[in-house]
Amino acid sequence: MMKRSSMVAALALCLVPIPAAARFVPVEEQSIADLQALMKAGKASSIDLVKAYLDRIAKLDRKGPTLRSVIAINPDALDQARVLDAERKAGRVRGPLHGVPILIKDNIETADAMPTTAGSLALKDNLTRRDAPVVAELRRAGAIILGKTNLSEWANIRSTRSMSGWSAVGGLVRNPYALDRTACGSSSGSGAAVAASLAAAAVGSETDGSVVCPSAINGLVGLKPSIGLVSRTHVVPISHSQDTPGPMAKTVRDVATMLSAMVAADPADAATQGARTTDYVAGLSTSALSGLRIGVVRPEMPVDLERAYQKALDTLKAAGAILVEVKRPKLDGLGEAELLVLQTELKADLDSYLATTPAAVTTRTLDQVIAFNAANRATEMPFFEQETFEAAAKTKGLNDPAYRAARAKSLRLAGVEGIDAMLEDARATLLVEPTYAAAWLSDPVYGDQYDGPSSSELPAVAGYPNLTVPMGLVRGLPVGLSFIAHKYGEATVLGAGYAYEQLTKARVAPHYLPSADVGAGLAGAGAPAR
């Protein structure tokens, strides 16, 4: 059993003293473009930006509202900023990310002095000193790695009864809009941190919902890219069929800026061999909706969300989009097939990843992680168990006929018979639907209590892009609108999302309320006179 002193040390992992800001720089609610303009005008340096964000982290993340969204601070962030400031002074600006501080989800490796824990104490010594290729691309583009974000432990694959946003290393991430509600998993820390302006943008990762859900629920733009655009090498895996890093930011332009830097072929990730660097910002246009044929999906949803969705549809139509109602096919057996794929690939992919970790990491297989959790139950499993891990450990490998059949079935149902069929029926270029409903309560007793709607499953399984854009507030909580297209349709969803965003400006900054702003009705109309 891990001693309490060791646990406390792990929870404080890599957090360093916060230096005072050299001068006040207004980073709250600032976009990447805003920050770049400040630096270009000489009103701020990269060092100023790093210090300003570190100051906000100190005030909001472990104090004040105590968001717990940042799991580690990069001790080399200021040194990176100095180098980039020197380059700017010498006349070299690498691009729109030059000198901009960003955060990286803590299942993605960086070469900095920070371990990659996936939120688990089993990986507290996983200091690899290697950049995941996606991080290397962002660094090459001039981004400063400010730190790592908290997450649902093991990217929310350990248990079907988990509490999204909780990890043994980082604790529970809190939603900046209502502190008692979920920030959604598994990229919960990335969502909460960017919403609270603890960095300009962040990288999350998604297997099914883990970029688009925390983005929508924290009032952000988030993109789950097509499988094959962004490298997954040196990312703690769940599934090579569905895993992908994705950008999360306050605006569509910022997400497009991030994606433009993240896309690259990686020899170690066969799925990316066709990836080509693209400037996704250049294609953004406020007229992108004019004449665009869009399939409208209407899942069952709460009345308040339905009103917000109808308002979004009215905006699309007013902008010249041609809206066509479509029904989602039944797709019987999709969920079961997807689960078998994820469990089988989890065992194979995680075992392969753990074999590459430093010798200090003593859990070298999924079976050993399961044993570690059992031996450290008080710290690793105080709220929920590891039944998904245990089921994955019993799978029969990537050559198992049942696994192969499940992958073929899930891909066919989600792609050809799902998204492709809906687009074809509507003769549409993309689909829209609500991303998720508003945030549910974080519940350590019963775990996540949510049964839909969700836009994530079909694009996640098919490997297609899913962009969520803020749609406004429902009872004081953010909700998002999803734009979904064929594989490699990133330019299409970004263009449509940008045009919608510019018309609505629906993002609202958080106010760190203790609970959702639902009005005065809870108190009733007053006791009757006697």
C-alpha positions in Angstrom: 0.0 0.0 0.0 1.4 3.4 -0.9 2.2 5.6 2.1 0.3 8.9 2.5 3.6 10.9 2.3 4.3 9.3 -1.1 0.8 10.0 -2.3 1.1 13.7 -1.3 4.4 13.9 -3.1 2.9 12.5 -6.2 0.0 14.9 -6.1 2.4 17.8 -5.9 4.4 16.3 -8.9 6.3 18.9 -10.8 4.4 21.9 -9.4 7.0 24.7 -9.0 6.9 28.1 -7.4 5.2 30.7 -9.5 7.3 33.7 -10.3 5.7 37.1 -10.1 4.6 38.6 -13.4 7.1 41.2 -14.9 4.2 43.4 -16.0 0.5 43.0 -16.2 -0.6 41.3 -19.4 -4.4 40.8 -20.0 -4.5 37.1 -20.9 -8.0 36.3 -19.7 -10.3 35.4 -22.6 -7.5 36.3 -25.1 -7.2 34.3 -28.3 -3.9 33.1 -29.9 -4.3 35.9 -32.4 -4.8 38.4 -29.6 -1.6 37.3 -27.8 0.3 37.3 -31.1 -0.8 40.9 -31.7 0.3 41.9 -28.2 3.8 40.5 -28.8 4.0 42.0 -32.3 3.2 45.4 -30.9 5.8 45.1 -28.1 3.1 45.1 -25.4 4.0 41.7 -24.1 6.9 39.2 -24.4 6.6 35.4 -24.3 8.1 35.6 -20.8 5.3 38.0 -19.8 2.7 35.6 -21.1 4.2 32.6 -19.3 4.3 34.5 -16.0 0.7 35.8 -16.5 -0.6 32.3 -17.0 1.4 30.8 -14.1 -0.1 33.6 -11.9 -3.6 32.6 -13.0 -2.8 28.9 -12.3 -1.6 29.8 -8.8 -4.8 31.8 -8.1 -7.4 29.6 -9.7 -6.2 26.0 -10.0 -5.1 25.0 -6.5 -6.5 28.0 -4.7 -9.7 30.0 -5.1 -12.2 27.9 -7.1 -9.6 25.1 -7.0 -10.1 23.7 -10.5 -7.4 21.1 -10.3 -7.0 21.2 -14.1 -3.2 21.5 -14.3 -1.4 18.4 -13.1 2.2 19.6 -13.6 4.0 22.9 -14.5 6.9 22.7 -16.9 10.0 24.0 -15.0 11.6 24.9 -18.3 8.7 27.1 -19.6 10.4 30.4 -18.8 13.6 29.2 -20.5 11.6 28.3 -23.6 10.0 31.7 -23.5 13.4 33.4 -23.4 14.6 31.5 -26.5 11.5 32.5 -28.4 11.7 36.1 -27.3 15.3 36.2 -28.6 14.2 34.7 -31.9 11.5 37.4 -32.2 14.0 40.1 -31.4 16.3 38.7 -34.1 13.5 38.9 -36.6 12.5 35.3 -36.7 8.9 34.5 -36.0 8.0 30.9 -36.7 4.3 31.5 -37.2 1.1 32.3 -35.3 2.0 30.0 -32.3 5.4 31.6 -31.8 5.8 32.3 -28.0 2.3 31.2 -27.1 1.9 29.1 -24.0 -0.2 25.9 -24.3 -1.0 22.9 -22.1 -0.7 19.2 -23.0 -2.9 16.4 -21.6 -1.0 14.2 -19.3 -1.3 11.1 -21.4 0.9 12.7 -24.1 4.7 12.7 -23.6 6.9 15.8 -23.6 10.7 16.0 -23.4 10.4 18.4 -20.5 11.1 17.4 -16.9 7.5 16.2 -16.3 6.4 12.6 -16.1 3.5 11.3 -18.3 1.2 9.7 -15.7 -2.2 9.3 -17.5 -3.4 10.3 -14.0 -2.3 7.0 -12.4 0.2 6.6 -9.6 1.5 3.5 -11.5 3.1 6.0 -13.9 4.3 8.6 -11.5 7.9 7.8 -12.5 7.2 7.8 -16.3 9.7 10.5 -17.1 10.6 9.6 -20.6 12.3 12.8 -21.8 10.9 12.3 -25.3 8.5 14.5 -27.2 5.4 12.8 -28.7 5.6 13.8 -32.4 2.5 15.9 -32.0 4.3 17.9 -29.3 7.4 18.2 -31.4 5.4 19.7 -34.2 3.8 22.2 -31.9 7.2 23.1 -30.4 8.6 23.5 -33.9 5.8 25.9 -34.6 6.9 28.0 -31.6 4.5 27.0 -28.9 5.7 27.0 -25.3 4.8 23.9 -23.3 3.5 25.4 -20.1 2.6 22.2 -18.4 0.4 19.1 -18.3 -3.4 18.9 -17.7 -5.3 16.6 -15.4 -7.6 14.0 -17.0 -9.9 11.1 -16.2 -7.4 8.5 -15.1 -6.3 6.2 -17.9 -8.4 8.4 -20.3 -11.6 7.1 -18.7 -11.2 3.4 -19.7 -10.7 1.8 -16.3 -14.4 1.5 -15.3 -17.9 1.9 -16.6 -18.8 3.5 -13.3 -16.1 6.2 -13.3 -16.4 9.8 -12.2 -15.2 11.8 -15.2 -12.3 14.2 -14.5 -10.9 12.3 -11.5 -7.4 10.9 -11.3 -5.4 9.6 -8.4 -2.6 12.0 -9.2 -4.5 15.1 -9.9 -7.8 14.7 -8.0 -11.1 15.8 -9.5 -11.2 18.5 -12.2 -14.0 21.1 -11.5 -16.1 22.9 -14.1 -15.4 26.7 -14.2 -19.1 27.4 -14.9 -20.4 25.4 -11.9 -17.9 23.9 -9.6 -20.1 21.0 -8.5 -20.5 19.8 -12.1 -18.4 17.7 -14.4 -15.7 19.1 -16.7 -16.3 15.8 -18.7 -13.7 13.2 -19.5 -11.2 12.4 -20.3 -9.6 15.7 -21.4 -11.3 17.4 -18.5 -8.2 19.3 -17.4 -7.6 20.6 -20.9 -11.2 21.8 -21.1 -11.4 23.5 -17.7 -7.9 25.1 -18.0 -8.5 26.7 -21.4 -12.0 27.9 -20.3 -10.4 29.5 -17.2 -7.6 31.1 -19.4 -4.8 29.1 -17.7 -3.3 28.8 -21.2 -4.1 30.0 -24.7 -5.0 26.5 -25.9 -4.5 22.9 -25.0 -4.1 19.5 -26.6 -6.6 16.8 -25.5 -7.1 13.3 -26.8 -10.2 11.3 -27.8 -11.1 7.7 -28.2 -14.9 8.4 -28.1 -16.0 11.8 -26.8 -12.9 12.9 -24.8 -12.2 16.1 -26.9 -15.7 17.1 -27.9 -17.4 16.5 -24.6 -15.0 18.6 -22.4 -14.9 21.2 -25.1 -18.7 21.6 -25.3 -19.2 21.4 -21.5 -16.5 24.0 -20.8 -17.7 26.4 -23.5 -14.9 25.8 -26.0 -14.2 24.9 -29.6 -12.7 21.4 -29.9 -11.9 19.2 -32.8 -11.6 15.4 -32.9 -9.6 15.0 -36.1 -9.8 12.3 -38.6 -7.8 9.2 -37.7 -4.5 9.5 -39.7 -4.0 13.3 -39.5 -2.2 13.5 -36.1 0.4 11.1 -34.7 -0.4 9.0 -31.7 3.2 7.9 -31.0 4.2 8.3 -27.4 0.6 8.8 -26.3 -0.6 6.5 -23.6 -3.0 4.4 -25.6 -6.5 2.9 -25.5 -7.1 2.0 -29.1 -5.1 2.4 -32.3 -8.4 2.3 -34.2 -9.9 5.3 -32.5 -7.3 7.3 -30.5 -6.2 10.7 -31.7 -5.0 14.0 -30.1 -7.1 17.0 -30.8 -6.9 20.8 -30.3 -9.1 22.7 -27.8 -9.3 26.5 -27.7 -11.7 29.4 -27.3 -12.2 30.1 -31.1 -12.4 28.1 -34.3 -9.5 30.1 -35.6 -7.3 29.1 -32.7 -8.3 25.4 -33.2 -7.5 25.7 -36.9 -4.1 27.3 -36.0 -3.3 24.5 -33.6 -4.4 21.8 -36.1 -2.3 23.3 -38.8 0.8 22.8 -36.6 -0.2 19.3 -35.4 -0.8 17.5 -38.7 2.3 15.6 -39.9 3.2 12.1 -41.2 4.9 10.0 -38.6 6.9 6.9 -39.7 6.1 5.2 -36.4 2.3 5.6 -36.9 1.3 3.9 -40.1 -2.2 5.6 -40.1 -0.6 9.0 -40.7 1.4 8.2 -43.8 -1.0 10.2 -46.0 -1.0 13.2 -43.7 0.0 16.5 -45.3 0.7 19.9 -43.7 -2.2 22.2 -44.4 -3.0 25.8 -43.4 -6.5 25.4 -42.1 -6.8 29.0 -41.1 -6.4 30.2 -44.7 -9.7 28.5 -45.7 -11.9 30.1 -43.0 -14.6 32.3 -44.4 -17.7 33.9 -43.0 -19.6 32.9 -46.2 -18.9 29.2 -45.8 -22.5 28.3 -44.9 -24.0 29.9 -48.0 -25.4 27.2 -50.2 -24.0 24.4 -48.0 -26.3 21.4 -47.7 -26.4 20.2 -44.1 -28.1 17.1 -42.6 -29.9 17.8 -39.4 -29.9 15.1 -36.8 -32.4 15.4 -33.9 -31.7 13.0 -31.1 -33.8 12.9 -28.0 -32.8 15.8 -25.8 -34.0 18.0 -22.9 -36.4 20.8 -23.9 -33.9 23.6 -23.0 -31.3 22.0 -25.2 -33.8 21.6 -28.0 -34.5 25.3 -27.9 -30.8 26.2 -28.1 -30.4 23.7 -31.0 -33.3 25.2 -32.9 -31.9 28.6 -32.5 -28.6 27.4 -33.9 -30.4 25.8 -36.9 -32.2 29.0 -37.5 -28.8 30.8 -37.6 -27.4 28.2 -40.1 -30.5 28.7 -42.3 -30.3 32.5 -42.2 -26.7 32.2 -43.3 -27.8 30.4 -46.5 -27.4 26.8 -45.4 -29.8 24.3 -46.9 -31.1 22.2 -44.0 -32.3 18.6 -44.6 -33.7 16.5 -41.7 -32.1 13.1 -41.4 -32.7 10.2 -39.1 -29.9 8.2 -37.5 -30.1 4.5 -38.5 -30.6 1.9 -35.8 -27.1 0.4 -36.2 -27.8 -2.5 -33.8 -24.8 -3.9 -32.2 -22.5 -0.9 -32.7 -21.9 -0.3 -29.0 -21.1 -3.9 -28.2 -18.7 -4.2 -31.2 -16.9 -0.9 -30.3 -16.5 -2.1 -26.7 -14.8 -5.4 -27.8 -12.5 -3.4 -30.1 -11.5 -1.0 -27.3 -10.9 -3.7 -24.8 -8.9 -5.9 -27.1 -6.7 -3.0 -28.4 -6.3 -1.6 -24.9 -4.5 -4.8 -23.7 -2.4 -5.0 -26.8 -1.6 -1.3 -27.2 -1.0 -0.6 -23.5 1.3 -3.6 -23.1 3.3 -2.3 -26.1 3.5 1.2 -24.7 4.5 0.2 -21.2 7.3 -1.9 -22.6 8.9 1.4 -23.8 8.7 3.3 -20.5 11.7 3.9 -18.2 13.0 1.2 -15.9 11.6 3.2 -12.9 8.1 2.3 -14.1 7.5 -1.2 -12.6 4.1 -1.8 -14.1 5.1 -3.2 -17.5 1.7 -4.8 -18.6 -2.0 -4.3 -18.1 -2.1 -7.2 -15.7 0.6 -5.5 -13.6 -1.4 -2.2 -13.6 -4.5 -4.1 -12.4 -2.4 -5.7 -9.6 -1.0 -2.2 -8.7 -4.5 -0.8 -8.4 -5.6 -3.6 -6.2 -2.5 -3.2 -3.9 -3.1 0.6 -3.7 -6.9 0.5 -3.5 -7.2 3.5 -1.0 -5.5 5.9 -3.4 -6.3 4.4 -6.8 -9.8 3.1 -6.3 -11.6 5.1 -3.6 -14.6 5.8 -5.9 -14.9 3.2 -8.6 -13.3 -0.1 -9.6 -11.4 -1.4 -12.7 -13.9 -3.9 -14.3 -13.1 -2.6 -17.8 -9.4 -3.2 -17.3 -10.2 -6.7 -16.0 -12.4 -7.5 -19.0 -9.6 -6.2 -21.3 -7.1 -8.4 -19.7 -9.2 -11.4 -20.7 -9.3 -10.5 -24.4 -7.5 -12.8 -26.9 -5.4 -10.5 -28.9 -5.4 -8.7 -32.3 -5.6 -12.0 -34.3 -8.8 -13.1 -32.5 -11.5 -13.6 -35.1 -14.1 -12.1 -32.8 -12.1 -8.9 -32.4 -11.5 -8.7 -36.2 -15.2 -9.2 -36.8 -16.1 -6.6 -34.2 -13.8 -4.0 -35.8 -15.2 -4.6 -39.3 -18.7 -4.4 -38.0 -18.2 -1.2 -36.0 -16.4 0.5 -38.8 -19.1 -0.5 -41.3 -22.0 0.6 -39.0 -20.5 3.9 -38.0 -19.1 4.8 -41.4 -20.9 3.3 -44.5 -24.2 2.6 -42.8 -24.0 5.5 -40.4 -22.5 8.9 -41.3 -22.0 8.0 -45.0 -25.6 6.9 -45.3 -27.0 9.9 -43.6 -25.0 12.3 -45.7 -26.0 10.4 -48.9 -29.7 10.4 -47.9 -29.6 14.2 -47.4 -27.3 14.8 -50.3 -25.4 16.8 -47.7 -21.8 17.8 -47.1 -21.9 17.6 -43.3 -24.1 16.8 -40.4 -25.0 18.8 -37.4 -26.4 17.8 -34.0 -26.0 18.8 -30.3 -22.6 17.7 -29.0 -23.8 16.8 -25.5 -26.4 18.2 -23.1 -25.2 20.5 -20.3 -22.8 19.2 -17.6 -24.1 16.7 -15.0 -23.1 16.7 -11.4 -19.8 15.2 -10.3 -20.8 12.3 -8.1 -18.3 10.2 -6.2 -21.0 7.9 -4.9 -22.7 6.7 -8.1 -20.3 8.0 -10.8 -21.3 9.6 -14.0 -25.1 9.9 -14.4 -25.7 10.8 -18.1 -27.6 9.0 -20.8 -27.3 11.4 -23.8 -27.5 12.9 -26.3 -24.0 12.6 -27.6 -22.5 13.2 -31.0 -19.3 11.4 -30.4 -19.8 7.7 -31.2 -20.2 7.6 -35.0 -17.3 9.9 -35.9 -15.1 8.3 -33.2 -15.6 4.8 -34.5 -15.5 5.7 -38.2 -12.5 7.9 -37.7 -14.2 11.1 -39.1 -13.8 14.7 -37.9 -16.1 16.1 -35.2 -15.9 19.8 -34.5 -17.9 21.3 -31.5 -18.6 25.0 -31.4 -20.2 26.9 -28.5 -24.0 27.1 -28.9 -24.6 29.3 -25.7 -25.8 28.5 -22.2 -28.6 26.2 -21.0 -29.4 27.0 -17.3 -26.1 28.7 -17.0 -24.1 25.8 -18.4 -22.4 25.7 -21.9 -23.6 23.5 -24.7 -22.0 22.9 -28.1 -23.0 22.3 -31.7 -21.3 19.4 -33.6 -20.2 19.6 -37.2 -19.4 16.2 -38.7 -18.1 15.3 -42.1 -16.5 12.5 -44.2 -13.0 11.5 -43.3 -10.4 14.3 -43.9 -13.3 16.8 -44.0 -11.5 19.1 -41.5 -11.6 22.1 -43.8 -15.3 21.7 -44.3 -16.2 21.4 -40.6 -13.8 24.2 -39.6 -15.2 26.5 -42.3 -18.8 25.9 -41.3 -18.0 26.2 -37.6 -16.2 29.4 -38.1 -19.1 31.0 -40.1 -21.5 29.9 -37.4 -19.3 31.2 -34.6 -18.8 34.6 -36.2 -22.6 35.0 -36.5 -23.4 33.9 -33.0 -20.4 34.8 -30.7 -22.1 32.4 -28.4 -19.2 31.7 -26.0 -19.7 33.1 -22.5 -16.8 33.4 -20.0 -17.1 31.3 -16.8 -17.8 32.9 -13.4 -16.7 30.0 -11.1 -20.1 29.7 -9.5 -20.5 27.0 -6.8 -23.5 25.5 -8.7 -25.4 26.1 -11.9 -27.2 29.4 -12.2 -30.8 28.1 -12.5 -32.7 31.0 -11.2 -34.7 31.6 -8.0 -37.2 28.7 -8.4 -35.6 26.4 -5.9 -36.7 28.7 -3.0 -40.4 28.5 -4.1 -42.9 31.3 -4.1 -43.0 31.6 -0.3 -45.1 30.0 2.4 -48.8 30.7 2.2 -50.2 33.3 4.6 -51.9 31.9 7.8 
